[in-house]
Amino acid sequence: MKLTLEGIKDRKVWEEAGISLPSYDVEAVAEATREKPVWVHFGAGNIFRIFIGGIADVLISEGMSGKGITCAETFDFDVIEKIYKPYDNLVLGVTLKADGSTDKKVIGSLTEALKSQAGETRDWKRLKDIFADPGLQIASFTITEKGYALKGADGAYFPFIQADIDNGPENAISAMAVMCSLLYERYKAGKAPLAVVSMDNCSHNGEKLQESVTTMAKEWNRREYVEDGFIAYLSDREQVSFPWSMIDKITPRPADSVQAELENAGVEDMTPVITSRNTYIAPFVNAEGPQYLVIEDCFPNGRPALEKAGVYMTDRDTVNKVERMKVTTCLNPLHTALAVYGCVLGYTLIADEMKDPLLNKLVRLIGPGEGMPVVTDPGILSPENFVNEVIDVRIPNPFMPDTPQRIATDTSQKVGIRYGETIKAYVSKYGDAGKLAAIPLAIAGWCRYLLAVDDEGKKFELSADPMVPELTKALEGIVVGRPETYRGQLKSILSNANIFGIDLYEAGIGETVEEMFREEAAGPGAVRAVLKKYLNA
């Protein structure tokens, strides 16, 4: 069984192997899409292939669309050469269930795969033609947050961005220059409207995309590559819109166990590749089942019936509320607590931590217990249902190879949002945050983690974090097992509103966190004992 247009013609053998095939004529859909494209997507990686591609697949299967998606890769052309072309743009989507079983489905909605840089002559011309077509409705992105960045920490343009600015739209290389150049083609071809939609997992993603594209256009305008009218076109949301969105679906690297399962079922050539740009990708994509895509409904040239495939179409304020619900209450705070305690307690898999009664109780208190009284309720999604699914289905999924060490990365940059917002909400609602117990435990756990000694007294390596040098310097002198070495070193951290968004002493929990931390540093086994004490477990 080969994952090709020819290979899937033998439907019986695929279905006997438990793999669903497209119910539509894949080649006819591809032909119709090439003739009259409606949706181009930049960033042809895993989450796009299974989630966004899956949305188009559902719409075609249900007869609500006759068109697929044109795929464009901005960064890693090996993906096109090694994963799209040899498999006729087909994807084998594998849903990983919490009980260890899988659902397998061939997705046939990705109709064309193009390399999107000015140097790729044939594909670049094709993209220009697509953007000149007035029928195009959507250009969407999953290129990661880094893909929108134009400047480094010093405020100067990255050298490759500066080169794009200097060289103009005909020589675009970076994703933002490519997008700006193609929008200029559309402008010159008659100014047809278009929605330009970031589907990356970062807050205010539409704003980031708009800012970067507009900045590129203004720099080109200064150099007389583009006219003032183009800037006006980009600035009019009835012409070019940049809707905000919230996306949530864990799509890990290709799993060896999934490859083995597919090969045992008779599917050939399923070996993953690591590209020259370090992308881990395979002919199949494995992902969790739960998925959420919430999009601001601002599409000036019309759009497919995305809501019929499970997409939540709403206004910008609601997108923001869903993002806030997820990041400040229902998902991210739980992940961070599991990350820091997982490192200190010797775990290497987040899913395994949910089998630990103390850590299970901790996240239930952080989310449903302490988060719910002040949660942002977006109206279109139930915070209670969302957080319960996170705790009962998503985090315990043994297929999700997420590690506490990975999630502990950059924690200093995250605690202000993940805990600070709830603490501030308690201060606003109750006068102080003194009612909280689990969130102070999470913060104490992070501080205890920063000592880089586990609960057995063994050293471990801290995950990357820009504030680690400063934080470890503040904690100098503290020795695990010698309580007398704690002399208030935490105060400078807990009072730092730049870290937590609020001074924790003013919020009424600074002393609580200090006491929890002091007890957790008492010696081997102390961390587990403190969790037991404060969780009444």
C-alpha positions, 0 to 999 in steps of 0.5 A: 500500500503506497500513499499516492493517488495511484496507491489509494485507488485500491480502496478495499485494502486501505479500508481493511487496514482501518484507514479511511480514504477521501470520499471525493475525487482528489484529482478533480478537486486538485484540478478545480483548485488549480483553476480557481484557487480560494485558499493559500496557506504558508507554512506547510508543516504538521499542524497545518497538514492535519488540522487546517488540511483536515478542515478543508477535507471535511468541507469537501467531504460534506459537499460544502466546498469543491476546493482544497488548499494551495500549500506554500512553504516559506522556510524549508523546501525539503518538506515540499521535495521529500514529503509532498511531492513523493506522496502526491500531496496526500497526508496520512493523519493519525489521531492519538487517543488517550486510551492508546488507540488511533484513528487513521485517515488519508487527507486529500485536500492539499492540492498543490505544494509550492516553494515561496521565494522569489528565487524559485522561478516557476513556483514564484510565478505560480504564486503571483498568478494565484494572488492576482486571481480575484477569487482568492479569499484567504491567505493563512499562516502557520510559520511559528511566532518567530516567522513574523519577527523582523527585528532582534532584541537590539531593535535592528532589523535581522540581516536577512530582513534588511536584505529583503527591505533593500532588494524590494518585492521582486527579490523577496526571500523571508515570509513577511517579504514574500507576503508583502510582495504577493499582496502588491501583485494583488494590488496591481492586478485590481486591488481585489480584497483578501483575508490574511490570517495568522493561525499561529499559537501566539496572542494577538497573532493578526496584529503581529502579522499586520504590523510586519507586513505593513512595516515591510511595505512602508520600508519599500515605499520609502525606497520607491519600490511601491506606491502610497496607494499600496499602503492605503490598500493594506491599511483598509480592512475592507480591502485587506483584513488581518483577522485574529485567531486562537489555535490549540492542538498538540501535534508532536513529532512523528512517533516511532510507534505510529510508524511501526503501526502503519508499516505493520498495517501494510503502508509502505515508505512511512519513514520520517525525515529530519530535513536540512533545516531540522524539521521533523516530518513524515508522510504521516502526522500524529496529533491529539484528538481535541482541537480548537480554532477560533477566528475573527470573522472578518473576510472581505472577499468571502470565505468557505463555511469554516464553521461547518468544520468545527471552527468557531467564527466570532469577533475579535474580543471573543478571540481574545477572551478564548486566548486569555481563558486558555493561557491564564486559567485552563491550560498553560498554568497547569502545564507550568506547575507540572513542568517545575514540579516534574523536574524536581520530582524526577519525571520525564513525561508530562503524562506520567505526572498525572498518575501522581495523586499529589500532582493530579490534585495540584492541577485540579486546584490550580485550574478548576479550584482557584482559576474558575472563580475569576476565569474569563468566560468567552461565551462560545466555549465553556471554561469548565468543559475546556479545563476538565478535558485538559485534565482528564483527556489531554495531559494524561494522553500517553501518546503526547511525548511532552516533557516537563523539561521542555515546558519549563523553558522560559518560565520567568517570561510566562509566570506573569501571565499564567499566575499573575493575572489570576492573582491580580483578579483575586486582589480585585475581587477579594481585596487580596489573594490570601485565599489561594493555596495551589497557585502559591505552591506552583510559584514556590515550586518554580523557585525551588526548581531554580535551585537545580537540585531535585527532591532526592538531593541530586543536581539537574540542569535548568531549562533555558530561560533568559532570567536564569543568571539573575534569578540564580544569583538572587538565590545564592547561598541557599543550600538544600537541607540547610534551612538556616541558609535561607535568609530572605533571598526570595524577596527580590524575586517575589516582589518583582512586578516585572516578573509576576505583574504584581508584587506578591507581598502586596497581593498578600501571598509573598510570605506564604510562597516564602514559607512553602519554599523554605519548607521545600528546601529542607532536605530530600523528600521535602518537596513531596511532603510540602505538597502533601501538607498544603494540598491536604492530601 
